[in-house]
Amino acid sequence: MIQDGPETSETARDEPSSRAVVVCDHPVRAAVRGRCPRCGQGRLFDGFLKVRPACEACGLDFSTIQTGDGPATFIMQIAGFIVVFSALFVEIKFHPPMWLHLIVWLPMVAGLSLALMRPGRGLMIGLQYRNQR
Ligand SMILES: [Zn+2]
């Protein structure tokens, strides 16, 4: 048994090269942080949202993992819920002019969507990896 840290506890020997690979105990947590769901060490993304073809540390093939539009769908709903209900609350409570709504809420929904997109995609990849094992 190889242990590299608090998130590792076992090894996988299903690599084509038959080398021992450290396996992460929390694949979903590792993927949300942008790390490989199997080893928790290699980077998951190449750029902002592009998934690498394979893990640089353990060699896990990421090309079989397909998230589609799942993360975008959830993030649109989460960001929309937060921004729309915040805008409604501010409108009812303070009655600001419409231009103030536009300069506050439009950048906020765009920023919130961008901030949630990468962890959301990592979450979907981590869940898919965990449930396919
Ligand atoms: Zn890996």
py3Dmol code that shows the C-alpha trace and the ligand (Angstrom):
import py3Dmol

protein = """\
ATOM      1  CA  MET A   1       0.000   0.000   0.000  1.00  0.00           C
ATOM      2  CA  ILE A   2       1.352   3.384  -1.024  1.00  0.00           C
ATOM      3  CA  GLN A   3       0.312   6.493   0.833  1.00  0.00           C
ATOM      4  CA  ASP A   4       1.295   9.934  -0.362  1.00  0.00           C
ATOM      5  CA  GLY A   5      -0.979  12.062   1.750  1.00  0.00           C
ATOM      6  CA  PRO A   6      -4.358  12.241   3.428  1.00  0.00           C
ATOM      7  CA  GLU A   7      -6.288  11.542   0.205  1.00  0.00           C
ATOM      8  CA  THR A   8      -4.469   8.379  -0.847  1.00  0.00           C
ATOM      9  CA  SER A   9      -4.935   4.891   0.458  1.00  0.00           C
ATOM     10  CA  GLU A  10      -4.617   2.263  -2.242  1.00  0.00           C
ATOM     11  CA  THR A  11      -2.968   1.552  -5.558  1.00  0.00           C
ATOM     12  CA  ALA A  12      -4.388   0.650  -8.937  1.00  0.00           C
ATOM     13  CA  ARG A  13      -2.624  -1.835 -11.134  1.00  0.00           C
ATOM     14  CA  ASP A  14      -4.807  -1.571 -14.230  1.00  0.00           C
ATOM     15  CA  GLU A  15      -2.313   0.588 -16.115  1.00  0.00           C
ATOM     16  CA  PRO A  16      -1.059  -0.726 -19.422  1.00  0.00           C
ATOM     17  CA  SER A  17       2.487  -0.321 -18.143  1.00  0.00           C
ATOM     18  CA  SER A  18       1.497  -2.221 -14.955  1.00  0.00           C
ATOM     19  CA  ARG A  19       3.139   0.421 -12.774  1.00  0.00           C
ATOM     20  CA  ALA A  20       1.494   1.107  -9.425  1.00  0.00           C
ATOM     21  CA  VAL A  21      -0.638   4.250  -9.396  1.00  0.00           C
ATOM     22  CA  VAL A  22      -1.630   6.072  -6.247  1.00  0.00           C
ATOM     23  CA  VAL A  23      -5.432   6.283  -6.069  1.00  0.00           C
ATOM     24  CA  CYS A  24      -7.221   9.240  -4.540  1.00  0.00           C
ATOM     25  CA  ASP A  25      -9.860   8.593  -1.846  1.00  0.00           C
ATOM     26  CA  HIS A  26     -11.933  11.619  -2.849  1.00  0.00           C
ATOM     27  CA  PRO A  27     -12.193  11.685  -6.659  1.00  0.00           C
ATOM     28  CA  VAL A  28     -14.996  14.242  -6.677  1.00  0.00           C
ATOM     29  CA  ARG A  29     -13.154  16.632  -4.368  1.00  0.00           C
ATOM     30  CA  ALA A  30      -9.964  16.284  -6.409  1.00  0.00           C
ATOM     31  CA  ALA A  31     -11.802  16.944  -9.675  1.00  0.00           C
ATOM     32  CA  VAL A  32     -13.534  20.039  -8.267  1.00  0.00           C
ATOM     33  CA  ARG A  33     -10.054  21.363  -7.426  1.00  0.00           C
ATOM     34  CA  GLY A  34      -9.000  20.688 -11.024  1.00  0.00           C
ATOM     35  CA  ARG A  35      -6.982  17.562 -10.307  1.00  0.00           C
ATOM     36  CA  CYS A  36      -7.156  14.052 -11.725  1.00  0.00           C
ATOM     37  CA  PRO A  37     -10.043  12.074 -10.139  1.00  0.00           C
ATOM     38  CA  ARG A  38      -7.929   8.906  -9.884  1.00  0.00           C
ATOM     39  CA  CYS A  39      -4.598  10.095  -8.465  1.00  0.00           C
ATOM     40  CA  GLY A  40      -5.544  13.599  -7.271  1.00  0.00           C
ATOM     41  CA  GLN A  41      -2.214  14.983  -8.438  1.00  0.00           C
ATOM     42  CA  GLY A  42      -2.196  15.475 -12.204  1.00  0.00           C
ATOM     43  CA  ARG A  43      -3.928  18.512 -13.659  1.00  0.00           C
ATOM     44  CA  LEU A  44      -7.382  17.933 -15.152  1.00  0.00           C
ATOM     45  CA  PHE A  45      -7.651  21.037 -17.329  1.00  0.00           C
ATOM     46  CA  ASP A  46      -5.464  22.362 -20.107  1.00  0.00           C
ATOM     47  CA  GLY A  47      -6.460  26.011 -20.092  1.00  0.00           C
ATOM     48  CA  PHE A  48      -9.684  27.307 -18.597  1.00  0.00           C
ATOM     49  CA  LEU A  49     -12.167  24.564 -19.498  1.00  0.00           C
ATOM     50  CA  LYS A  50     -10.406  22.267 -21.962  1.00  0.00           C
ATOM     51  CA  VAL A  51      -9.861  18.828 -20.442  1.00  0.00           C
ATOM     52  CA  ARG A  52      -6.419  17.297 -20.963  1.00  0.00           C
ATOM     53  CA  PRO A  53      -6.286  14.121 -23.052  1.00  0.00           C
ATOM     54  CA  ALA A  54      -4.756  12.158 -20.156  1.00  0.00           C
ATOM     55  CA  CYS A  55      -3.434  12.629 -16.650  1.00  0.00           C
ATOM     56  CA  GLU A  56       0.213  13.665 -16.579  1.00  0.00           C
ATOM     57  CA  ALA A  57       0.813  11.814 -13.308  1.00  0.00           C
ATOM     58  CA  CYS A  58      -1.038   8.484 -13.605  1.00  0.00           C
ATOM     59  CA  GLY A  59      -1.932   8.322 -17.299  1.00  0.00           C
ATOM     60  CA  LEU A  60      -5.726   8.083 -16.829  1.00  0.00           C
ATOM     61  CA  ASP A  61      -7.407   8.614 -20.202  1.00  0.00           C
ATOM     62  CA  PHE A  62      -9.731  11.619 -19.893  1.00  0.00           C
ATOM     63  CA  SER A  63     -11.065  11.251 -23.445  1.00  0.00           C
ATOM     64  CA  THR A  64     -13.661   8.720 -22.255  1.00  0.00           C
ATOM     65  CA  ILE A  65     -15.142  11.234 -19.817  1.00  0.00           C
ATOM     66  CA  GLN A  66     -17.902  13.266 -21.475  1.00  0.00           C
ATOM     67  CA  THR A  67     -19.653  15.986 -19.511  1.00  0.00           C
ATOM     68  CA  GLY A  68     -21.560  17.586 -22.385  1.00  0.00           C
ATOM     69  CA  ASP A  69     -23.619  20.606 -21.354  1.00  0.00           C
ATOM     70  CA  GLY A  70     -24.338  19.293 -17.860  1.00  0.00           C
ATOM     71  CA  PRO A  71     -22.161  21.783 -15.967  1.00  0.00           C
ATOM     72  CA  ALA A  72     -23.446  24.773 -17.971  1.00  0.00           C
ATOM     73  CA  THR A  73     -27.050  23.783 -17.315  1.00  0.00           C
ATOM     74  CA  PHE A  74     -26.588  23.567 -13.559  1.00  0.00           C
ATOM     75  CA  ILE A  75     -24.509  26.735 -13.411  1.00  0.00           C
ATOM     76  CA  MET A  76     -27.065  28.740 -15.402  1.00  0.00           C
ATOM     77  CA  GLN A  77     -29.734  27.678 -12.943  1.00  0.00           C
ATOM     78  CA  ILE A  78     -27.625  28.382  -9.848  1.00  0.00           C
ATOM     79  CA  ALA A  79     -26.302  31.753 -11.071  1.00  0.00           C
ATOM     80  CA  GLY A  80     -29.737  32.725 -12.396  1.00  0.00           C
ATOM     81  CA  PHE A  81     -31.400  31.890  -9.099  1.00  0.00           C
ATOM     82  CA  ILE A  82     -28.879  33.897  -7.061  1.00  0.00           C
ATOM     83  CA  VAL A  83     -28.872  36.957  -9.332  1.00  0.00           C
ATOM     84  CA  VAL A  84     -32.608  37.092 -10.098  1.00  0.00           C
ATOM     85  CA  PHE A  85     -33.657  36.783  -6.488  1.00  0.00           C
ATOM     86  CA  SER A  86     -31.008  39.286  -5.399  1.00  0.00           C
ATOM     87  CA  ALA A  87     -32.219  41.739  -8.050  1.00  0.00           C
ATOM     88  CA  LEU A  88     -35.818  41.216  -6.971  1.00  0.00           C
ATOM     89  CA  PHE A  89     -34.914  41.808  -3.346  1.00  0.00           C
ATOM     90  CA  VAL A  90     -32.998  45.014  -4.171  1.00  0.00           C
ATOM     91  CA  GLU A  91     -35.808  46.254  -6.439  1.00  0.00           C
ATOM     92  CA  ILE A  92     -38.481  45.664  -3.802  1.00  0.00           C
ATOM     93  CA  LYS A  93     -36.424  47.047  -0.923  1.00  0.00           C
ATOM     94  CA  PHE A  94     -34.624  50.049  -2.505  1.00  0.00           C
ATOM     95  CA  HIS A  95     -36.241  50.785  -5.926  1.00  0.00           C
ATOM     96  CA  PRO A  96     -32.969  51.698  -7.673  1.00  0.00           C
ATOM     97  CA  PRO A  97     -33.011  53.014 -11.273  1.00  0.00           C
ATOM     98  CA  MET A  98     -32.897  50.435 -14.065  1.00  0.00           C
ATOM     99  CA  TRP A  99     -29.382  51.459 -15.191  1.00  0.00           C
ATOM    100  CA  LEU A 100     -28.078  50.526 -11.733  1.00  0.00           C
ATOM    101  CA  HIS A 101     -29.641  47.082 -12.047  1.00  0.00           C
ATOM    102  CA  LEU A 102     -27.923  46.627 -15.405  1.00  0.00           C
ATOM    103  CA  ILE A 103     -24.442  47.623 -14.247  1.00  0.00           C
ATOM    104  CA  VAL A 104     -24.669  45.518 -11.095  1.00  0.00           C
ATOM    105  CA  TRP A 105     -26.458  42.329 -12.113  1.00  0.00           C
ATOM    106  CA  LEU A 106     -25.184  41.720 -15.635  1.00  0.00           C
ATOM    107  CA  PRO A 107     -21.489  41.623 -14.628  1.00  0.00           C
ATOM    108  CA  MET A 108     -22.420  39.654 -11.529  1.00  0.00           C
ATOM    109  CA  VAL A 109     -24.201  36.901 -13.478  1.00  0.00           C
ATOM    110  CA  ALA A 110     -21.328  36.733 -15.979  1.00  0.00           C
ATOM    111  CA  GLY A 111     -18.673  36.622 -13.256  1.00  0.00           C
ATOM    112  CA  LEU A 112     -20.574  34.095 -11.178  1.00  0.00           C
ATOM    113  CA  SER A 113     -21.076  31.845 -14.194  1.00  0.00           C
ATOM    114  CA  LEU A 114     -17.390  31.991 -15.111  1.00  0.00           C
ATOM    115  CA  ALA A 115     -16.304  31.407 -11.513  1.00  0.00           C
ATOM    116  CA  LEU A 116     -18.528  28.333 -11.163  1.00  0.00           C
ATOM    117  CA  MET A 117     -17.859  26.817 -14.585  1.00  0.00           C
ATOM    118  CA  ARG A 118     -14.502  25.169 -13.912  1.00  0.00           C
ATOM    119  CA  PRO A 119     -15.375  23.648 -10.510  1.00  0.00           C
ATOM    120  CA  GLY A 120     -18.745  22.589 -11.945  1.00  0.00           C
ATOM    121  CA  ARG A 121     -17.115  20.800 -14.850  1.00  0.00           C
ATOM    122  CA  GLY A 122     -14.644  19.211 -12.448  1.00  0.00           C
ATOM    123  CA  LEU A 123     -17.544  18.085 -10.281  1.00  0.00           C
ATOM    124  CA  MET A 124     -19.272  16.417 -13.230  1.00  0.00           C
ATOM    125  CA  ILE A 125     -16.031  14.700 -14.268  1.00  0.00           C
ATOM    126  CA  GLY A 126     -15.370  13.527 -10.710  1.00  0.00           C
ATOM    127  CA  LEU A 127     -18.887  12.167 -10.319  1.00  0.00           C
ATOM    128  CA  GLN A 128     -18.706  10.418 -13.666  1.00  0.00           C
ATOM    129  CA  TYR A 129     -15.351   8.859 -12.800  1.00  0.00           C
ATOM    130  CA  ARG A 130     -16.527   7.749  -9.355  1.00  0.00           C
ATOM    131  CA  ASN A 131     -19.698   6.145 -10.697  1.00  0.00           C
ATOM    132  CA  GLN A 132     -17.993   4.368 -13.607  1.00  0.00           C
ATOM    133  CA  ARG A 133     -15.437   2.516 -11.506  1.00  0.00           C
TER     134      ARG A 133
END
"""
ligand_1 = """\
1
ZN
Zn -4.015 10.972 -12.421
"""
view = py3Dmol.view(width=600, height=400)
view.addModel(protein, "pdb")
view.setStyle({"model": 0}, {"cartoon": {"style": "trace"}})
view.addModel(ligand_1, "xyz")
view.setStyle({"model": 1}, {"stick": {}})
view.zoomTo()
view.show()
